[in-house]
């Protein structure tokens, strides 16, 4: 293409100058976006471009309210497939009510709704319709998609236990809505005179009593011109049917553009309670439910206000905050008398009180629950009440609940969740639950093996006798268990002190918290499995995943001494050696030994491709490691790697996570890190300094106080903290106290492009370590 020089050369140069300025502004960290609702920045499709062999999040678009009992999602995967929605799919099979916390845990209490036109198709593969992301709108509170095969637009918007659907049909005598109650035992009944379908599903993936059912009710606003049930794919005129796999179909005659509405609710208690739950919608129209959902999300997301970042940073931040506010979900209901009730996933009874579920403490003790203790303490208190009920109903605290006890992952990290909540909430006068019963539960769990390997402490007799779980006694992931038990013992020690428990008992757990020392190998400066006779296991390959460790290797788990980093520093021979070992994590090539798994698991592959050496941020064991530079007089390296991880590993795209999102933990890491601090050791009152992402953040605390975070000169290049002021006073410390946050705090960072190597290097600047406490 030929280009002619304009006659008005001055005007042209002015034009180029303006373009240059605009371009610079767009690319700068301090690009100021237009004021808009926080929820409008959220993209629930982030992380959905995943598969079993490689996770970019392993999430589905959860159309739900914060911590809602029921989520909804478009279903692209086959019935029973944990990958319910994947971004690269091109057909939708239905719109599923889901309670799935993770594809690896799979779902329970699920059923789906699907509109079709023309020839009636009930099989999920046959009825599936082509769709495009170009004709898809996805918000936390609203989903809409055009189903091309049927010329139908489906919209849905949820409440906590109900949802409103709106189907826009073409002109046809054969418009249908298929209700699929799924297999493994289901029931449906059509009640034409009430324009209603009721039913239940029993489909689950474990962790439920024998009497488990999810009861549902669906009410339409249009009379049925067609009504049939089906069983195992065969249609029947019966209006009531129960079998392995049943469903119902209702039909209508519609004009072009006619909208048919359906209100849906469910209950784990009864049909009657499902009808009560439907009152969450009542007489509200679709748009009112949608707007109320938007307001709820804006209220919760809006308690964290960020400014002075790029649009992509806004999208990434609020999308991560959205994921942080989904789990653990509410598993309780409000009865006719406005009393809180729950179906117990532990003993099958209907009982009073709160219950929450769908969380794995191995993941979420690290930053998800600490975030709730800062921003949502009253909700956190209800979750603790739910744990009291779980202990009373099962005899154990769950370590992974979905909805009841599940036999997955390791550790006794309920201790951290209970202790951190009490220590944080008690200071805010938020403890109105039975902490004595919870302390009893911690002591019980710390000294007994549970009914499942993942409940209580596997290998507890060895641990209490030898101080570690041996490598050669047929207990898998023994070194990882030892390290986590030691930290868990520290949290029990902290809670016992706060509750004024007998000194002898408290000191026992303090002593056990030092058991991490038993596995430290001075020859390699790494943690290593140990035999029952006291010798280290051999041969030792620090790059071997699994075996003595959990979803990681020794380079990942060596840092799991959250409560006593100074003790670990001393074992390594001092701060210089400690920092050298930290640096080595990033400079090593991403080599691995997958022989324990007999194949490359997705966590290994995600580390390999990240180009960050042995740093495996896509999984939880090492996520706190970056912040440990603060304990060894080189906090600027934490600042560098925190920002590097935020910039590189989190994107506002369908492949935007660097591994499993894991029920809010990986998201909460980002949220905390973007604020500029992180809870390395829950059950202490310190948050360790990193590198704030935005120029300004305001946290609206539940007690009415405000935390203001300002980062002057902040941009992509200026990632290093030059100075820090707390309420106007210069602080050289590498941490911020929880109590100071709760009083309302003005935090002022001054950022620069070169490290300030004179800040945060004195002994009094270093964060808590048990070894340094008198």
ABEGO torsion letter per residue (X at the ends): XBBBBBABAAAAAAAAAAAAAAAAAAABAABBBBBBBAAAABBAABGABBBAABBAGGBBBBBBBBGBABBBBBBABBBGBABABBAABABBAEBBBBABABAAAEBBGBBBBBBBBEBBBABAAAABBBBBAAABBBBAABBBBBBAAAGBBBBBBBBAABBBBBBBBBBBABBBBBBBAEBGEBBBBBBAAAGBBBEBBABBAEGBBAABBBBBBBBBABBBABBBBBBGGBBBABABBBBABBBBBBBBBBBBGBBBBBBBBBBAABAAAAAAAAAAAEABBAAAAAAAAAAAAAAAAAABBBBGBBAAAAAAAAAAAAAAAAOBBBABBBBAAGBBBBBBAAAGBBBBEBBBBGBBAAAAAAAAAAAAAAABAAAAAAAAAAAAAAAAAAGBBBABBOABBBBBEBEAAAAAAAAAAAAAAAAAGABABBAAAAAAAAAAAAABBBABAABEBBGAAAAAAAGBBBAAAGBBGAAAAAAAAAAAAAAAAAAAAAAGBBAAAAAAAAAAAAAAAAABBAAAGBBBBBBAAGBBBOBBBAABBEEABBGBBAAAAAABBAABAAAAAAAAGEAAAAAAAAAAAAABBBBBBAAAAGEBBAAAAAAAAAGAEABBAABAAAAAAAAAAAAAGBAAAAAAAAAAAAAAABBABAAABAEBAGGGAAAAAAAAAAAGBBBABBGBABBBBBBBABABBBBBBAAGBBBBBBBBGBBAABABBABBBBGGBBBABABBBAAAAAAEBBBBBBBBABBBAABGABAAABBBBAAABX
